[in-house]
Amino acid sequence: MRNALGIALVALLVAVPAAAQKVSIDFAHDYDFGGIKTFEYVESDDATSPDPLMDQRIVGAIKDRLKSAGLTETSEKPDIYVTYHLSSEDSTVYSTTGVGYGGYGGYWGGWRPYGGGMVSATTYATTYTDGTLIIDAFDGAEKKLVWRGAGTVTVKENPQKRAKQVEKILDKLGKKWKKIHAGQGK
């Protein structure tokens, strides 16, 4: 029983970091983010998701977040151009469980362990994908990168759950964007 609890605890500790979402941003510290009023979403060669429906969800969510931050979408000389990129990496986690029994025997002086018993161990491989959504904002006049936000998560198989993961990443990045846009740093 004690071994089973130990194995379950180790499996939980391995799974929890894999499920955590991480977001980060970087930006041009000398850029005037307070002057940004308009944006245009632009496609890039490596920006689209291999799943066209997910691509539509991501683009729509990015536009919605920028509009909710007070920006206006335009194709006429926008203050910033915005696009996204995806990357992924497959990883494998190995976990081994063992079941067995040992022998105990009695002799004069009390019970003592003795050799014998049987142990069986099984190793399982679990493969998962870490996906990263990167959002870039470029200055409209100089076309130089001024803001980058990235969110990494263990990708869910279910498309609706993946869409929720994208939403959560964009919510977290949106909070960071609003601080930068308001001139309050990271």
N, C-alpha and C positions, 0 to 999 in steps of 0.2 A: 504494500500500500504506500509506504514511504517513497519507494522508487517511482511509482506512478505519479505521485504528487510532484516529485522533483522533475520528472520528465515533462509534465504539463507546464510547470513554471518556466523551464528553459524554453519550451516551444512558444510560450506566450511572450517571453522577453525577446525572442528572435523575431516574432511576428509584429510586435508593436512598433519598433523603429521602421519597419518596412511599410507600415500603413500611414505613418506620419507625413503630413504635407509640409514642404519647405518652400518658402518664397524668399526672393532677394531682389534688390534693385541696385542699379548703378546709374549715375547721371552726371551730366556736365555741370559742375558746381558754379561755373561762371555764367551759365545761361539764364536768361530772364524768363522763368516759367510763368510768372504772373501775367505776362503779355500774351499768353496763348489763349485765343478765343475760338479758333476754328481748326478743324482737322479734315484729312481725307484718308480713307482706308485705301491702301494699294496692295495689290497681289505681288508676290515675289515668286521666283521659280521654285524655291524650296519651302514656301509658306503653307501650302495647302496640305490638309490631312489626306491620307489615302482613302478615307471614307468621306464621300461628298456631303453626306448629311451632317457629319461631325464638323466638316469645314464650314458649312452654313451656320451651324450653332455657334462655333467659335467666333466667326466674323460678326454675326449678329450680337453676340454677348459683348464683344469688344466695343462695337459702336454704341450699344446701350449704355455701357459703363462710362464712355467718354461723354455722351450726351447728358447723363445724370450728373456728371461732374461740371456741367455748365458749358461744355463746348458745343459748337455748331458744326455739323457736317457740311462740307462744301467741296466743289471741284475747282473753284476759282481762287487761286493763290492762297492755299491754306497755310496756317501758321506752322502746322506739323503734318507730316505724313506718318501713318501708323501701319504696321504690318506684323505678322506673327510667323514663327518658325516652330517646328516640332522636332524633337529628337527622342530616341528611345534606346534603352539598353536592357538586354535580357540577363538575368542573374539566376543562379541556382543555389539553394540552401539545402544542406544535407542534415538530416536528423536521424539519430540512431536510438532505438529503444531496445532494452534488454529485459528478458524475463527469465527467472531462474529460481532455483532453490538450493540451499546448502544443507549439509547434514550436521546434526548435533547428536552427541552420544553421551551417555552417562558412564562414569566409572568412579571409583572411590575418590572422594574429594570434591564431587560436584559435576555439573554439566560442563563440558568443554566442546568447542568445535572440532570437528575432524574433517579430513578431506572427503571429497565426494560431492555429489550434487550435480546439477546440470544447468547450463545457461544457454539461452538462445538469444541472438541479437539480430535485428533487422534494421537496415538503413534505407531511408526514404529520401528521394530527391524531389524537391519542389522548385519549379521554375516560375519566375514572375518577371514582369516587365516594369521597369521604372521609366516613366515618360516625363519629358520636360517641355513645357510650353513657354516660349520666349516671345515677349512682345517688345518691339522696337518702335521708338518715336524719333523721327528725323526732322531737323529744322527745315521749314518750307523754303527758305531762301537759299541757304547754303548746302542743303541736302546732307548735312553731317548728323551723325547719331548724337542725340542729346539725352535720351533716357532708355534704359533697358530694364525690363522686369522679367523675372523667370520664376516659374513654379514647377516643382518636381513632386511626383506622386507615384505610388504603385498603381498601375493601370488596372481598372476593373474590366471584366469581360463583357458585362452587360452595358449596352450603349447608353441607356438612361442613367446608369450609375456613373459612367464616364462623363456624361454631360454635367452631372452634379459636381463631379470633381473639377471640371473646367470652371464651373460657376464659383466654386469655393476659392480656387486659385485667383480668379479675376476679382472676387470680392476683396481678398487680402491685398492684391496688387493695387486695386482701386483706392484702398485706404492710404497706401503709401504714396500713390500718385497725388491724391488730394493734399497731403502734407507738403509735397514738393511744389505743387501748383500754388499753394498758399504761401510758399516761402518759409516753411517751418522745418526744412531739412528732412532727413530720413524718417 
